[in-house]
Amino acid sequence: MYRVALTLNEIDILRQCIDSQDPLAFQEATTFFQLEESDLPALLDGPFTAKSIGEGKPFRQSRFSDGSYAVFYSAQEPGTAGQEYAHNAPTYIPETMGTVTFQIHLIDCRVLGTLPDLRPLTKAFPQLIAHEHSFCREVGANVVTGGIDGLLATSVRQPDGTNAAIFKRVCLSDPRHIGLVMCTVDAVAKKATYNIVSKDSKKRRISIDP
């Protein structure tokens, strides 16, 4: 499974640049980001680390969670991982920053667990790919209550792509740094593009509207 991410230290650095509303510092900071092997486990741990985020819940609300339990989101395809990140990226950047380009990391990891496949149910239950998440959160809560490891679902952002929602950290192992992703966000237009540069130099570029 693939995921596009920043390390926790990099997120803190970028937030400082955003707070100072300095686009040049924001872009220069990302130029020097290097992902060390020792950073990789933390990218798997991060979604499972409890934080006080809104309404006193320990985790961020998301497609399959109301924030009361953790979810590690990933994708079966690098492009789907990039698409999902680019969709959300404009929400992180205030309009005062204008257009910024920053470097993030593409990682993959091994998933070992039981993941029911919801993709064949999408036609019968279109709520699974709706932008409103109440139905998906009910599904996620039932999966967690049942002790199931995670699930596979059709990507909302890329219809031919597959997302995996993993509810147990123990299911994840062997993280690897696959390559870099250059993400450009037009904060005024609320649009983002991304360019995946893998270690074998293959590239993919997609422009989306969030």
ChimeraX attribute file (.defattr): number of C-alpha atoms within 10 A of each C-alpha:
attribute: neighborCount
match mode: 1-to-1
recipient: residues
	/A:1	19
	/A:2	25
	/A:3	29
	/A:4	27
	/A:5	20
	/A:6	19
	/A:7	18
	/A:8	12
	/A:9	11
	/A:10	17
	/A:11	11
	/A:12	12
	/A:13	14
	/A:14	20
	/A:15	15
	/A:16	14
	/A:17	18
	/A:18	18
	/A:19	10
	/A:20	12
	/A:21	17
	/A:22	14
	/A:23	19
	/A:24	12
	/A:25	16
	/A:26	21
	/A:27	16
	/A:28	14
	/A:29	16
	/A:30	18
	/A:31	13
	/A:32	9
	/A:33	16
	/A:34	14
	/A:35	16
	/A:36	9
	/A:37	10
	/A:38	8
	/A:39	16
	/A:40	19
	/A:41	15
	/A:42	14
	/A:43	19
	/A:44	23
	/A:45	13
	/A:46	16
	/A:47	19
	/A:48	18
	/A:49	11
	/A:50	15
	/A:51	14
	/A:52	11
	/A:53	12
	/A:54	11
	/A:55	7
	/A:56	10
	/A:57	15
	/A:58	18
	/A:59	21
	/A:60	19
	/A:61	18
	/A:62	15
	/A:63	24
	/A:64	25
	/A:65	23
	/A:66	20
	/A:67	22
	/A:68	14
	/A:69	20
	/A:70	25
	/A:71	26
	/A:72	19
	/A:73	22
	/A:74	23
	/A:75	25
	/A:76	17
	/A:77	17
	/A:78	21
	/A:79	22
	/A:80	24
	/A:81	26
	/A:82	28
	/A:83	27
	/A:84	22
	/A:85	19
	/A:86	25
	/A:87	20
	/A:88	14
	/A:89	20
	/A:90	22
	/A:91	14
	/A:92	11
	/A:93	22
	/A:94	16
	/A:95	15
	/A:96	12
	/A:97	20
	/A:98	16
	/A:99	19
	/A:100	16
	/A:101	20
	/A:102	18
	/A:103	22
	/A:104	23
	/A:105	22
	/A:106	22
	/A:107	23
	/A:108	24
	/A:109	20
	/A:110	13
	/A:111	19
	/A:112	12
	/A:113	15
	/A:114	14
	/A:115	18
	/A:116	14
	/A:117	14
	/A:118	14
	/A:119	18
	/A:120	10
	/A:121	12
	/A:122	13
	/A:123	10
	/A:124	8
	/A:125	13
	/A:126	10
	/A:127	14
	/A:128	25
	/A:129	20
	/A:130	13
	/A:131	11
	/A:132	11
	/A:133	18
	/A:134	17
	/A:135	17
	/A:136	20
	/A:137	19
	/A:138	15
	/A:139	17
	/A:140	24
	/A:141	17
	/A:142	12
	/A:143	18
	/A:144	19
	/A:145	9
	/A:146	9
	/A:147	12
	/A:148	17
	/A:149	20
	/A:150	23
	/A:151	21
	/A:152	19
	/A:153	21
	/A:154	21
	/A:155	21
	/A:156	18
	/A:157	22
	/A:158	15
	/A:159	10
	/A:160	10
	/A:161	19
	/A:162	22
	/A:163	25
	/A:164	23
	/A:165	21
	/A:166	28
	/A:167	26
	/A:168	18
	/A:169	17
	/A:170	13
	/A:171	15
	/A:172	19
	/A:173	15
	/A:174	11
	/A:175	21
	/A:176	15
	/A:177	19
	/A:178	20
	/A:179	19
	/A:180	20
	/A:181	22
	/A:182	18
	/A:183	20
	/A:184	20
	/A:185	25
	/A:186	19
	/A:187	20
	/A:188	14
	/A:189	13
	/A:190	20
	/A:191	20
	/A:192	25
	/A:193	21
	/A:194	26
	/A:195	19
	/A:196	24
	/A:197	18
	/A:198	18
	/A:199	11
	/A:200	8
	/A:201	9
	/A:202	10
	/A:203	13
	/A:204	14
	/A:205	15
	/A:206	13
	/A:207	14
	/A:208	14
	/A:209	12
	/A:210	16
